[in-house]
Amino acid sequence: MGRPKQFDEDTAIAQAVQVFWTNGYAGSSPADLAGAAGIGKGSLYHAFGSKRELFGRALDAYQRAAAELSEEFLAGPGTAKERIRAYLVMLVDADFAAPVRRGCFAVNTALELGGRDAEATASVRRQTELSAGLLAARIERGKLEGDVPASVDAAAQARFLMTALAGLRVMARAYDREAVLEVVDTTVDAVFGA
């Protein structure tokens, strides 16, 4: 009879998110992951099968948390332009508030594994499409409320915003906050007008 689990899988996954987000997939050893979760390597492999399976679960957990935060933030009061600018600033500020500027876990994964790991590529694409859908919905709401012109293609602008956001998250790793916020303003002006 095997011993019962002595750790919480959700907590272990949350810790794995932090390790993978900080170090990347290749830079995260099983020992790092087990240590962060406070369990032995054997328990880690028994619970998750492999480092790659844990990485997939970590990406999924990050995606769920990011979608929940984005949906809640974008639903707040204000015009579409105000909410989307505030959303971009909130994400940039989160990068600058972190002890190590690590950008976005999904963007980092795309840079490290995109096009070489089909599962990771698909996960990043799902997250990007989900986030773009939330941005498009906020732009559509702006059209209904009259603060966005009816002629604006919400889906196209949302994809543009996602592309800019990926660049902002990378830029935040090397530039100062003021330079990144200039790009936020330029991006928002390109979508909604000055």
Disulfide bonds with the S-S distance in Angstrom:
none
